[in-house]
Amino acid sequence: MELQRLIIKGGHVIDPSQHLDDLSNIYIENGTVIGISAGEPDEGWETAEVIEAAGLYAVPGLVDIHVHFRDPGLTEKEDIFTGAQAAAAGGVTSVVCMPNTNPPVSTPKVVRDILEKAAKADCRVYPMATITKDMAGNELSNFEALLKAGAIGFSDDGRPVANARLMQDAIVCCQAFQVPIASHCEDLDIIGNGKMNLGEVSKELGVSGMDRTSEDSVTAREIELAAGTGAAVHICHVSTKGSVEVLRDAKARGVKVTAETAPHYFMLTDELLRKRDADYRMNPPLRTEEDRIAILEAVRDGVIDVIATDHAPHTPAQKRDFIQAPNGVVGLETSFGACMTSLVHTGIFSLYGLIEKMSTLPAKLMQLPAGSLKPGSAADIMLFDPNEEWIVEPDRFRSKARNSPFKGMGFKGKVKLTLLGGRVVYDDRNSIR
C-alpha cells in the first residue's frame, strides 16, 4: 500500500504536551504525526505533499468540551455535519456534545447513532450521556451501558440535577468508572422566569432577571459534594464573581474541581442587552463588569481551567423575539479569534498558554486522545495567522445558526487551515501544492 505523506513545512509549532514552541516541520503519514523537526525536510520525503506554513503557527487542533449539535431531534437548529463544519472553521478538531437532544442521550442506541453519524463529520465528536434518565432528575441513567456504547462522561447540561443526593451518587459513580461528570449549576426555583442577569440593566428594561445566587449556590453545592466524597466534578460555563470565589477557595483546599468558561463571559457584559437583541441572551447570562473582570482573572490564574464555547445554535426565527427567544449563542467559529484578540494581543495571556487552555488541557480533562502532536497522534492540526484582522459576519458561518454575540466585531488572529487526521477540512488560503 502506498504511503500518504504530508509535510507541514516551516511553521511555528506550539505543542504544550511536548513543551514545543519553535519553527519546525511536522511529518504526517497516513493521517498520523510521525515526527517534528527543524531545518530542511528529512531524506525520503521528497515526494510528499507539502503545506507551506511560513508565517503561520501550527498547533494541535482545538478541543471544545462543551457544544450543542442538536442532533438528534432538533436539527433545524444544527446537526452533526454542520456543527462539525463550524468547528473546523474555528480550528476545532474535537468536541464534546451535551446530551440535551430530543430524545436525550439516555440510551445506548442514541449514543451509537450519534457516533455512527459523526464518523463522517469534519471533527471528532465525543458524546456526553445524561446523568439522570431522560434528564428528568428522578433516577440515574445506566452509566455502564452508556459508557460501553461510547459515551465519554455524564452531564444533564441544560438543566441542573436538583436532588443533591442523586448528584452525589452520580459523582461517586463517575469516580468508580473514572470518567468525567459535568454540572450545569443553576437553581431553577431562584431563576424563575428570568430572561437576563438580574441587575441595573434588567430593572431599567423592565425585564425579569436571573439572580446570580442561582449559579453560586449550586456551584458551592457541587464543590462540597466533591469534597465530601473525594471525587472529581467539573463546573460548566462559569459566569459570576461568586462562583470564581468558591472555586478559588475549593482549589486552595485541594478539592477535585475543574471549571470552564466561554469567551463571552470575559469579553461582554449585560450592557449589551440594552439593544433588546436576543442574540445577547444565553444561560447563564451575560453579567456585570465586575463579574467579567473576575472571570478574566480566573482564566489568567488558572482557577478556570479551560475555555469552551457552549455553542448553542437556534434558528433566526427562534431568536427574533427578545423576550420569547430561547437562550443560547454560537461560538465555534469565533472562539479562537475572540481569545486571540482579548487575551493574547492584550498581553493578558501568552499564545502558548492559550493553546494549552483551548487544546491540551481540555483534552486531558475529558480524557480524549487529542490536544497533542506527539508521534503516533492523529494529525488533527490548526494553522493560523496570529495577526490577520477580520470581522465577524454571521451570514458567512458554516453553522446553520447566526446567533453570535460577537457579530460585527473585529478580531485579530485567524484560522487559516484545519486538518483532521491529515485531511484538510477547512482551508482559508491557497498555498497548498
Buried (B, 14 or more C-beta within 10 A) or exposed (E): EEEEBBBBBBBBBBBBBBEBBEEBBBBBBBBBBBBBEEEEBBEEBEEBBBBBBEEBBBBBBBBBBBBBBBBBEBBBBBBBBBBBBBBBBBBBBBBBBBBBBEBBBBBBEBBBBBBEBBEEBBBBBBBBBBBBBBBEBEEBBBBEEBBEBBBBBBBBBBBBBBBEEBBBBBBBBBBEBEBBBBBBBBBEEBBBEBBBBBBEBBEEBEBBBBBBBBBBBBBBBBBBBBBEBEBBBBBBBBBBBBBBBBBBEBBEEEBBBBBBBBBBBBBBBBBBBEEEBBBBBBBBBBBBEEBBBBBBBBBBEEBBBBBBBBBBBBBEEBBEEBEEBBBBBBBBBBBBBBBBBBBBBEEBBEBBBBBBBBBBBBBBBBEBEBBBBBEEBBBBBBBBBBEBEBEBEBEEBBBBBBBBBBBEBEBBBBBBBBBBBBEBBBBBBEBEE
